[in-house]
Amino acid sequence: MRLIRALFPHPTLSLLLTAVWVAMANTFTINSLVLGAMLGVAIPIFTRAYWPDRPRLRSPLRVAEYAAVVLWDIVMANIAVARLVLFRRNADLRPAWIAVPLDLRHPEAITALAGTITMTPGTVSCDVSSEGRALLVHCLHAPDPDAVRDEIKQRYERRLMEIFE
């Protein structure tokens, strides 16, 4: 058991890295699978020191729900940003900096939230406060910054708390 733990310090990460490598190769061959598996084993071993406490997922099924919500929001945000760019004058845009107070405490959960915000077109996470209590977000068009903040907390942070905490 100790040998398996030494070879696979983060088994989920190993599987994910292998799958991502095969997907990036754009063809499924034994060579790409073997190279992906080698990377999937080597990278977690070499980065083990940076992951002292592996995050525990309280509800793995919530991960699938979260991924579906994020993918849906990415598609809808692409449409909204395209409309803003194509049919609105620049004078009509109301960009805003929004400080989102965080209830999340796990660094992995905060990173997932920041990544989700950045992946969604029209928003980008820019900074985390030194105490990890707030996330600074820039929005391309936010006529009501409070509504944007509340939506981030309700759609993403609440779900991430169910997954990680």
N, CA and C atoms as a LAMMPS dump frame, in Angstrom:
ITEM: TIMESTEP
0
ITEM: NUMBER OF ATOMS
495
ITEM: BOX BOUNDS ff ff ff
-5.0000000000000000e+02 5.0000000000000000e+02
-5.0000000000000000e+02 5.0000000000000000e+02
-5.0000000000000000e+02 5.0000000000000000e+02
ITEM: ATOMS id mol type element x y z
1 1 1 N 0.826 -1.193 0
2 1 2 C 0 0 0
3 1 3 C 0.868 1.255 0
4 2 1 N 1.973 1.216 0.741
5 2 2 C 2.873 2.36 0.819
6 2 3 C 3.516 2.637 -0.538
7 3 1 N 3.852 1.574 -1.292
8 3 2 C 4.446 1.729 -2.624
9 3 3 C 3.44 2.369 -3.588
10 4 1 N 2.2 1.938 -3.523
11 4 2 C 1.157 2.524 -4.383
12 4 3 C 0.968 3.991 -4.045
13 5 1 N 0.987 4.306 -2.757
14 5 2 C 0.836 5.701 -2.321
15 5 3 C 2.019 6.555 -2.787
16 6 1 N 3.209 5.954 -2.821
17 6 2 C 4.396 6.679 -3.283
18 6 3 C 4.339 6.911 -4.798
19 7 1 N 3.848 5.932 -5.543
20 7 2 C 3.761 6.081 -7.003
21 7 3 C 2.596 6.953 -7.437
22 8 1 N 1.52 6.907 -6.671
23 8 2 C 0.324 7.668 -7.014
24 8 3 C -0.113 8.54 -5.833
25 9 1 N 0.631 9.637 -5.568
26 9 2 C 0.249 10.478 -4.428
27 9 3 C -1.093 11.169 -4.636
28 10 1 N -1.451 11.389 -5.886
29 10 2 C -2.729 12.019 -6.222
30 10 3 C -3.336 11.256 -7.395
31 11 1 N -4.005 10.122 -7.132
32 11 2 C -4.491 9.272 -8.225
33 11 3 C -5.481 9.97 -9.159
34 12 1 N -6.332 10.811 -8.62
35 12 2 C -7.285 11.528 -9.473
36 12 3 C -6.548 12.463 -10.42
37 13 1 N -5.546 13.157 -9.913
38 13 2 C -4.738 14.041 -10.748
39 13 3 C -4.009 13.242 -11.826
40 14 1 N -3.512 12.062 -11.473
41 14 2 C -2.834 11.214 -12.458
42 14 3 C -3.775 10.843 -13.601
43 15 1 N -4.979 10.434 -13.263
44 15 2 C -5.964 10.088 -14.298
45 15 3 C -6.33 11.303 -15.144
46 16 1 N -6.511 12.432 -14.493
47 16 2 C -6.871 13.649 -15.209
48 16 3 C -5.754 14.078 -16.161
49 17 1 N -4.516 14.041 -15.699
50 17 2 C -3.391 14.407 -16.566
51 17 3 C -3.277 13.468 -17.762
52 18 1 N -3.479 12.19 -17.543
53 18 2 C -3.437 11.226 -18.646
54 18 3 C -4.535 11.526 -19.661
55 19 1 N -5.744 11.756 -19.168
56 19 2 C -6.863 12.045 -20.071
57 19 3 C -6.647 13.342 -20.841
58 20 1 N -6.131 14.359 -20.168
59 20 2 C -5.884 15.644 -20.84
60 20 3 C -4.806 15.479 -21.904
61 21 1 N -3.76 14.715 -21.602
62 21 2 C -2.698 14.509 -22.591
63 21 3 C -3.239 13.793 -23.828
64 22 1 N -4.02 12.753 -23.635
65 22 2 C -4.588 12.019 -24.765
66 22 3 C -5.52 12.93 -25.569
67 23 1 N -6.296 13.765 -24.883
68 23 2 C -7.195 14.689 -25.584
69 23 3 C -6.404 15.728 -26.366
70 24 1 N -5.299 16.215 -25.796
71 24 2 C -4.488 17.209 -26.5
72 24 3 C -3.759 16.602 -27.691
73 25 1 N -3.459 15.308 -27.634
74 25 2 C -2.801 14.646 -28.764
75 25 3 C -3.755 14.553 -29.958
76 26 1 N -5.037 14.63 -29.687
77 26 2 C -6.073 14.67 -30.722
78 26 3 C -6.209 13.368 -31.5
79 27 1 N -5.483 12.343 -31.114
80 27 2 C -5.674 10.997 -31.666
81 27 3 C -5.404 10.017 -30.546
82 28 1 N -6.183 8.972 -30.498
83 28 2 C -5.989 7.969 -29.46
84 28 3 C -5.091 6.871 -30.015
85 29 1 N -3.837 6.902 -29.58
86 29 2 C -2.879 5.858 -29.949
87 29 3 C -2.256 5.325 -28.672
88 30 1 N -1.646 4.158 -28.773
89 30 2 C -1.005 3.579 -27.601
90 30 3 C 0.153 4.462 -27.139
91 31 1 N 0.835 5.1 -28.103
92 31 2 C 1.947 5.983 -27.751
93 31 3 C 1.472 7.181 -26.923
94 32 1 N 0.387 7.819 -27.354
95 32 2 C -0.102 8.973 -26.598
96 32 3 C -0.629 8.545 -25.233
97 33 1 N -1.224 7.368 -25.159
98 33 2 C -1.715 6.872 -23.878
99 33 3 C -0.558 6.57 -22.926
100 34 1 N 0.502 5.932 -23.43
101 34 2 C 1.653 5.614 -22.583
102 34 3 C 2.348 6.888 -22.117
103 35 1 N 2.568 7.832 -23.032
104 35 2 C 3.208 9.087 -22.642
105 35 3 C 2.335 9.851 -21.644
106 36 1 N 1.033 9.865 -21.871
107 36 2 C 0.122 10.518 -20.928
108 36 3 C 0.164 9.853 -19.564
109 37 1 N 0.231 8.529 -19.528
110 37 2 C 0.313 7.813 -18.258
111 37 3 C 1.63 8.116 -17.554
112 38 1 N 2.718 8.196 -18.321
113 38 2 C 4.014 8.529 -17.722
114 38 3 C 3.977 9.923 -17.102
115 39 1 N 3.399 10.87 -17.821
116 39 2 C 3.262 12.221 -17.278
117 39 3 C 2.319 12.225 -16.075
118 40 1 N 1.251 11.444 -16.175
119 40 2 C 0.284 11.356 -15.081
120 40 3 C 0.875 10.773 -13.808
121 41 1 N 1.917 9.971 -13.931
122 41 2 C 2.594 9.432 -12.755
123 41 3 C 3.696 10.393 -12.298
124 42 1 N 4.48 10.926 -13.247
125 42 2 C 5.655 11.731 -12.899
126 42 3 C 5.293 13.102 -12.31
127 43 1 N 4.353 13.802 -12.91
128 43 2 C 4.041 15.168 -12.462
129 43 3 C 3.557 15.197 -11.008
130 44 1 N 2.615 14.336 -10.609
131 44 2 C 2.222 14.363 -9.186
132 44 3 C 3.36 13.99 -8.235
133 45 1 N 4.266 13.108 -8.664
134 45 2 C 5.391 12.759 -7.794
135 45 3 C 6.295 13.968 -7.593
136 46 1 N 6.61 14.667 -8.69
137 46 2 C 7.512 15.818 -8.593
138 46 3 C 6.871 17.028 -7.912
139 47 1 N 5.546 17.125 -7.944
140 47 2 C 4.876 18.275 -7.324
141 47 3 C 4.267 17.926 -5.965
142 48 1 N 4.547 16.748 -5.456
143 48 2 C 3.965 16.285 -4.19
144 48 3 C 4.241 17.26 -3.035
145 49 1 N 5.418 17.86 -3.011
146 49 2 C 5.767 18.777 -1.913
147 49 3 C 4.878 20.016 -1.884
148 50 1 N 4.303 20.366 -3.026
149 50 2 C 3.455 21.558 -3.098
150 50 3 C 1.999 21.254 -2.742
151 51 1 N 1.684 20 -2.491
152 51 2 C 0.333 19.566 -2.158
153 51 3 C 0.36 18.847 -0.806
154 52 1 N 0.681 19.531 0.276
155 52 2 C 0.82 18.817 1.547
156 52 3 C -0.484 18.173 2.01
157 53 1 N -1.582 18.835 1.813
158 53 2 C -2.877 18.287 2.209
159 53 3 C -3.753 18.19 0.976
160 54 1 N -3.911 16.979 0.511
161 54 2 C -4.743 16.773 -0.673
162 54 3 C -6.182 17.136 -0.337
163 55 1 N -6.822 17.95 -1.189
164 55 2 C -8.203 18.329 -0.875
165 55 3 C -9.137 17.12 -0.931
166 56 1 N -10.024 17.076 -0.01
167 56 2 C -11.029 16.01 0.029
168 56 3 C -12.326 16.556 -0.54
169 57 1 N -12.881 15.825 -1.478
170 57 2 C -14.153 16.228 -2.068
171 57 3 C -15.269 15.589 -1.256
172 58 1 N -16.058 16.424 -0.626
173 58 2 C -17.153 15.915 0.193
174 58 3 C -18.221 15.25 -0.65
175 59 1 N -18.472 15.817 -1.818
176 59 2 C -19.545 15.314 -2.666
177 59 3 C -19.083 15.282 -4.128
178 60 1 N -18.466 14.174 -4.558
179 60 2 C -17.963 14.101 -5.926
180 60 3 C -19.046 14.289 -6.999
181 61 1 N -20.285 13.904 -6.699
182 61 2 C -21.35 14.093 -7.689
183 61 3 C -21.645 15.574 -7.921
184 62 1 N -21.376 16.384 -6.918
185 62 2 C -21.562 17.832 -7.066
186 62 3 C -20.56 18.419 -8.055
187 63 1 N -19.424 17.74 -8.246
188 63 2 C -18.426 18.204 -9.211
189 63 3 C -19.026 18.19 -10.618
190 64 1 N -19.753 17.141 -10.944
191 64 2 C -20.395 17.055 -12.258
192 64 3 C -21.438 18.161 -12.423
193 65 1 N -22.21 18.413 -11.374
194 65 2 C -23.193 19.497 -11.42
195 65 3 C -22.498 20.84 -11.616
196 66 1 N -21.426 21.052 -10.869
197 66 2 C -20.678 22.307 -10.972
198 66 3 C -20.119 22.479 -12.382
199 67 1 N -19.554 21.419 -12.946
200 67 2 C -19.004 21.486 -14.306
201 67 3 C -20.095 21.822 -15.316
202 68 1 N -21.274 21.243 -15.155
203 68 2 C -22.377 21.537 -16.073
204 68 3 C -22.807 23.007 -15.962
205 69 1 N -22.898 23.514 -14.733
206 69 2 C -23.271 24.923 -14.53
207 69 3 C -22.235 25.84 -15.172
208 70 1 N -20.956 25.533 -14.957
209 70 2 C -19.885 26.371 -15.508
210 70 3 C -19.901 26.338 -17.032
211 71 1 N -20.048 25.152 -17.615
212 71 2 C -20.092 25.061 -19.08
213 71 3 C -21.28 25.841 -19.649
214 72 1 N -22.423 25.726 -19.002
215 72 2 C -23.606 26.472 -19.439
216 72 3 C -23.344 27.979 -19.345
217 73 1 N -22.767 28.403 -18.244
218 73 2 C -22.49 29.832 -18.063
219 73 3 C -21.461 30.339 -19.07
220 74 1 N -20.5 29.517 -19.429
221 74 2 C -19.51 29.918 -20.439
222 74 3 C -20.186 30.142 -21.78
223 75 1 N -21.07 29.23 -22.167
224 75 2 C -21.791 29.381 -23.44
225 75 3 C -22.659 30.638 -23.424
226 76 1 N -23.41 30.829 -22.336
227 76 2 C -24.292 31.99 -22.259
228 76 3 C -23.495 33.297 -22.2
229 77 1 N -22.361 33.289 -21.502
230 77 2 C -21.534 34.496 -21.414
231 77 3 C -20.901 34.822 -22.764
232 78 1 N -20.555 33.805 -23.543
233 78 2 C -20.039 34.052 -24.892
234 78 3 C -21.072 34.782 -25.74
235 79 1 N -22.3 34.351 -25.64
236 79 2 C -23.38 35.002 -26.391
237 79 3 C -23.568 36.439 -25.901
238 80 1 N -23.576 36.631 -24.591
239 80 2 C -23.772 37.973 -24.034
240 80 3 C -22.637 38.911 -24.425
241 81 1 N -21.399 38.441 -24.367
242 81 2 C -20.255 39.284 -24.731
243 81 3 C -20.288 39.586 -26.224
244 82 1 N -20.659 38.613 -27.037
245 82 2 C -20.764 38.865 -28.481
246 82 3 C -21.804 39.954 -28.758
247 83 1 N -22.924 39.894 -28.063
248 83 2 C -23.945 40.945 -28.231
249 83 3 C -23.413 42.31 -27.806
250 84 1 N -22.699 42.336 -26.681
251 84 2 C -22.136 43.606 -26.212
252 84 3 C -21.15 44.185 -27.228
253 85 1 N -20.304 43.347 -27.748
254 85 2 C -19.271 43.815 -28.667
255 85 3 C -19.865 44.219 -30.016
256 86 1 N -20.823 43.45 -30.491
257 86 2 C -21.353 43.698 -31.831
258 86 3 C -22.445 44.765 -31.889
259 87 1 N -23.26 44.873 -30.851
260 87 2 C -24.446 45.716 -30.959
261 87 3 C -24.5 46.883 -29.982
262 88 1 N -23.514 47.043 -29.133
263 88 2 C -23.518 48.16 -28.191
264 88 3 C -22.375 49.093 -28.494
265 89 1 N -22.616 50.328 -28.248
266 89 2 C -21.517 51.288 -28.354
267 89 3 C -20.676 51.199 -27.096
268 90 1 N -19.421 51.564 -27.218
269 90 2 C -18.522 51.511 -26.061
270 90 3 C -18.993 52.416 -24.937
271 91 1 N -19.668 53.499 -25.278
272 91 2 C -20.148 54.426 -24.25
273 91 3 C -21.219 53.779 -23.371
274 92 1 N -21.898 52.757 -23.89
275 92 2 C -22.953 52.085 -23.127
276 92 3 C -22.414 51.058 -22.129
277 93 1 N -21.17 50.642 -22.296
278 93 2 C -20.604 49.642 -21.391
279 93 3 C -20.341 50.252 -20.021
280 94 1 N -20.567 49.449 -19.005
281 94 2 C -20.327 49.9 -17.63
282 94 3 C -19.418 48.893 -16.928
283 95 1 N -18.124 48.954 -17.239
284 95 2 C -17.197 48.033 -16.567
285 95 3 C -17.099 48.357 -15.084
286 96 1 N -16.742 47.347 -14.301
287 96 2 C -16.664 47.561 -12.853
288 96 3 C -15.665 46.61 -12.223
289 97 1 N -15.033 47.1 -11.162
290 97 2 C -14.223 46.276 -10.279
291 97 3 C -15.108 45.893 -9.107
292 98 1 N -15.159 44.607 -8.816
293 98 2 C -16.04 44.115 -7.761
294 98 3 C -15.218 43.293 -6.769
295 99 1 N -15.333 43.62 -5.501
296 99 2 C -14.708 42.815 -4.446
297 99 3 C -15.735 41.791 -3.967
298 100 1 N -15.421 40.531 -4.16
299 100 2 C -16.315 39.456 -3.751
300 100 3 C -15.805 38.882 -2.423
301 101 1 N -16.54 39.098 -1.325
302 101 2 C -16.102 38.523 -0.046
303 101 3 C -16.214 36.996 -0.106
304 102 1 N -15.205 36.322 0.429
305 102 2 C -15.156 34.867 0.32
306 102 3 C -15.505 34.185 1.641
307 103 1 N -16.364 33.188 1.533
308 103 2 C -16.631 32.29 2.65
309 103 3 C -15.768 31.041 2.535
310 104 1 N -15.217 30.789 1.337
311 104 2 C -14.336 29.644 1.116
312 104 3 C -13.045 29.835 1.893
313 105 1 N -12.471 28.736 2.389
314 105 2 C -11.214 28.815 3.12
315 105 3 C -10.116 27.942 2.507
316 106 1 N -10.48 26.895 1.79
317 106 2 C -9.482 26.013 1.179
318 106 3 C -8.864 26.697 -0.032
319 107 1 N -7.545 26.726 -0.123
320 107 2 C -6.892 27.365 -1.273
321 107 3 C -7.312 26.753 -2.613
322 108 1 N -7.546 25.445 -2.634
323 108 2 C -7.953 24.794 -3.875
324 108 3 C -9.334 25.273 -4.314
325 109 1 N -10.235 25.466 -3.358
326 109 2 C -11.578 25.943 -3.674
327 109 3 C -11.533 27.391 -4.16
328 110 1 N -10.698 28.218 -3.531
329 110 2 C -10.563 29.618 -3.968
330 110 3 C -9.97 29.666 -5.371
331 111 1 N -9.002 28.794 -5.639
332 111 2 C -8.405 28.73 -6.975
333 111 3 C -9.438 28.29 -8.008
334 112 1 N -10.269 27.32 -7.658
335 112 2 C -11.322 26.874 -8.58
336 112 3 C -12.307 28.008 -8.859
337 113 1 N -12.659 28.768 -7.838
338 113 2 C -13.563 29.899 -8.029
339 113 3 C -12.932 30.95 -8.941
340 114 1 N -11.674 31.298 -8.669
341 114 2 C -10.992 32.303 -9.496
342 114 3 C -10.863 31.821 -10.935
343 115 1 N -10.55 30.556 -11.124
344 115 2 C -10.461 30.008 -12.477
345 115 3 C -11.792 30.001 -13.191
346 116 1 N -12.843 29.678 -12.478
347 116 2 C -14.184 29.68 -13.067
348 116 3 C -14.561 31.079 -13.529
349 117 1 N -14.303 32.059 -12.693
350 117 2 C -14.634 33.445 -13.051
351 117 3 C -13.847 33.874 -14.283
352 118 1 N -12.572 33.518 -14.329
353 118 2 C -11.735 33.913 -15.462
354 118 3 C -12.142 33.191 -16.741
355 119 1 N -12.581 31.931 -16.636
356 119 2 C -13.003 31.186 -17.83
357 119 3 C -14.304 31.715 -18.419
358 120 1 N -15.093 32.369 -17.608
359 120 2 C -16.366 32.892 -18.088
360 120 3 C -16.123 34.217 -18.8
361 121 1 N -16.415 34.3 -20.087
362 121 2 C -16.153 35.544 -20.831
363 121 3 C -16.848 36.746 -20.2
364 122 1 N -16.132 37.866 -20.215
365 122 2 C -16.677 39.095 -19.664
366 122 3 C -16.259 39.357 -18.24
367 123 1 N -15.645 38.368 -17.589
368 123 2 C -15.159 38.553 -16.226
369 123 3 C -13.753 37.986 -16.115
370 124 1 N -12.997 38.56 -15.207
371 124 2 C -11.661 38.031 -14.921
372 124 3 C -11.363 38.263 -13.448
373 125 1 N -10.846 37.228 -12.79
374 125 2 C -10.431 37.406 -11.399
375 125 3 C -9.011 37.938 -11.423
376 126 1 N -8.767 38.976 -10.648
377 126 2 C -7.492 39.692 -10.726
378 126 3 C -6.606 39.515 -9.512
379 127 1 N -7.191 39.368 -8.345
380 127 2 C -6.371 39.325 -7.143
381 127 3 C -7.171 38.711 -5.999
382 128 1 N -6.441 38.109 -5.065
383 128 2 C -7.03 37.625 -3.83
384 128 3 C -6.404 38.44 -2.708
385 129 1 N -7.207 38.857 -1.757
386 129 2 C -6.655 39.634 -0.644
387 129 3 C -5.618 38.808 0.104
388 130 1 N -4.728 39.476 0.793
389 130 2 C -3.628 38.783 1.471
390 130 3 C -4.132 37.779 2.509
391 131 1 N -5.281 38.023 3.092
392 131 2 C -5.847 37.098 4.066
393 131 3 C -6.706 36.027 3.414
394 132 1 N -6.949 36.129 2.105
395 132 2 C -7.796 35.173 1.415
396 132 3 C -9.271 35.351 1.712
397 133 1 N -9.658 36.557 2.081
398 133 2 C -11.052 36.827 2.453
399 133 3 C -11.87 37.485 1.349
400 134 1 N -11.216 37.944 0.271
401 134 2 C -11.94 38.618 -0.817
402 134 3 C -11.216 38.373 -2.137
403 135 1 N -11.989 38.361 -3.188
404 135 2 C -11.483 38.163 -4.54
405 135 3 C -11.864 39.393 -5.357
406 136 1 N -10.887 39.98 -6.029
407 136 2 C -11.141 41.149 -6.863
408 136 3 C -11.44 40.677 -8.284
409 137 1 N -12.6 41.085 -8.799
410 137 2 C -13.077 40.649 -10.107
411 137 3 C -13.34 41.876 -10.973
412 138 1 N -12.932 41.794 -12.241
413 138 2 C -13.262 42.855 -13.194
414 138 3 C -14.334 42.325 -14.134
415 139 1 N -15.39 43.124 -14.321
416 139 2 C -16.487 42.757 -15.224
417 139 3 C -16.513 43.721 -16.395
418 140 1 N -16.718 43.186 -17.586
419 140 2 C -16.796 44.004 -18.78
420 140 3 C -18.009 44.927 -18.74
421 141 1 N -19.13 44.398 -18.274
422 141 2 C -20.362 45.181 -18.218
423 141 3 C -21.132 44.764 -16.965
424 142 1 N -21.185 45.674 -15.995
425 142 2 C -21.861 45.376 -14.731
426 142 3 C -22.675 46.584 -14.295
427 143 1 N -23.882 46.748 -14.858
428 143 2 C -24.705 47.877 -14.437
429 143 3 C -25.075 47.805 -12.951
430 144 1 N -25.134 46.579 -12.392
431 144 2 C -25.426 46.4 -10.972
432 144 3 C -24.346 45.504 -10.357
433 145 1 N -23.254 46.08 -9.871
434 145 2 C -22.158 45.28 -9.318
435 145 3 C -22.583 44.366 -8.161
436 146 1 N -23.54 44.811 -7.36
437 146 2 C -23.998 43.977 -6.25
438 146 3 C -24.658 42.701 -6.746
439 147 1 N -25.402 42.802 -7.839
440 147 2 C -26.052 41.624 -8.411
441 147 3 C -25.008 40.648 -8.952
442 148 1 N -23.948 41.169 -9.561
443 148 2 C -22.874 40.314 -10.069
444 148 3 C -22.206 39.593 -8.904
445 149 1 N -21.9 40.32 -7.839
446 149 2 C -21.292 39.723 -6.648
447 149 3 C -22.174 38.619 -6.07
448 150 1 N -23.461 38.907 -5.949
449 150 2 C -24.393 37.922 -5.389
450 150 3 C -24.506 36.693 -6.288
451 151 1 N -24.48 36.902 -7.6
452 151 2 C -24.566 35.771 -8.528
453 151 3 C -23.331 34.883 -8.426
454 152 1 N -22.149 35.477 -8.301
455 152 2 C -20.914 34.699 -8.144
456 152 3 C -20.989 33.872 -6.863
457 153 1 N -21.443 34.48 -5.788
458 153 2 C -21.533 33.772 -4.518
459 153 3 C -22.579 32.657 -4.579
460 154 1 N -23.699 32.901 -5.227
461 154 2 C -24.776 31.912 -5.268
462 154 3 C -24.495 30.785 -6.256
463 155 1 N -24.06 31.128 -7.472
464 155 2 C -23.876 30.114 -8.511
465 155 3 C -22.605 29.301 -8.321
466 156 1 N -21.53 29.941 -7.897
467 156 2 C -20.247 29.254 -7.858
468 156 3 C -19.76 28.962 -6.438
469 157 1 N -19.669 29.988 -5.604
470 157 2 C -19.084 29.778 -4.281
471 157 3 C -19.908 28.804 -3.444
472 158 1 N -21.204 28.908 -3.494
473 158 2 C -22.061 27.997 -2.717
474 158 3 C -21.82 26.548 -3.13
475 159 1 N -21.727 26.317 -4.434
476 159 2 C -21.489 24.954 -4.926
477 159 3 C -20.097 24.456 -4.541
478 160 1 N -19.102 25.34 -4.633
479 160 2 C -17.756 24.936 -4.257
480 160 3 C -17.662 24.625 -2.763
481 161 1 N -18.428 25.315 -1.948
482 161 2 C -18.45 25 -0.515
483 161 3 C -19.045 23.619 -0.283
484 162 1 N -20.059 23.253 -1.076
485 162 2 C -20.643 21.927 -0.945
486 162 3 C -19.657 20.836 -1.394
487 163 1 N -18.79 21.167 -2.349
488 163 2 C -17.827 20.203 -2.862
489 163 3 C -16.637 20.057 -1.928
490 164 1 N -16.064 21.161 -1.468
491 164 2 C -14.812 21.131 -0.718
492 164 3 C -14.962 21.191 0.786
493 165 1 N -15.973 21.87 1.308
494 165 2 C -15.994 22.138 2.754
495 165 3 C -17.153 21.462 3.437
